[in-house]
Amino acid sequence: MKLKITVLLLVVSSFLYSQSALDTIKQFNYKKHYELILKETKNEKSEYSYSKQLKKFTNDETQTNFEVLTLLIGFSDNENFNPYIDVLVTDKEIFDLNEEGKFNEAIEYGNEALLKNPFMIKVLRELAYAYGKIGNQEMDNKLMERTGKIYNAMFSSSSKSGINIKEPFFSLGPKDGQYFLKYFCEFKLGNMGSGYDENGYFIDILEATVKKNVVSFYFNIDHVRKTMMEK
């Protein structure tokens, strides 16, 4: 009897240990869940730890949309998160290398950039293009699959398809919303602006043409604002 009780206690304790506060989240909400997720990503014992999910991402393993979303949120507090430098410098430099036909240089530059920030959509796309140009279709496909993971995680972050400012998409970088609408949704972009929601969060507001109708889409980039204020 004692042996059975001991085994039962071990099973129960193991089950409780494996549980995470994030397991009960059915739909992401920035106000309710951003800080909670960020804290969990720093817990190395958690399945949602940044290091574990990053390993899955860079090894091209299967991940749920929510796992990728927690990974993006985890990086939003990383010392290497420099959103406007990534957009104004890194994105442009790899694009220019490809435009000049310097594909091997673009590959070297892109891989070094991804060591610091593995989630730069423009770099992932340009790096994939460069690999394709030198005939490495396998890496081309893998990198485009990673961008797809990011897009799908963004899409899953809103219950209202991003068209309600109260339920915006999550966007890691300041231009990710544009890439999402242009490349993932294949919409024609229109006016671009920004503002604050009722919680005081900084929101990227982008117009796009959807079946001949102009629709406004909202992306929460408050973590970008905070990062720039701190740096």
Beta strands, then each sheet from edge to edge (+ up, - down):
strand 1: 169-170
strand 2: 188-196
strand 3: 202-210
strand 4: 213-220
sheet 1: 1+ 4+ 3- 2+
end
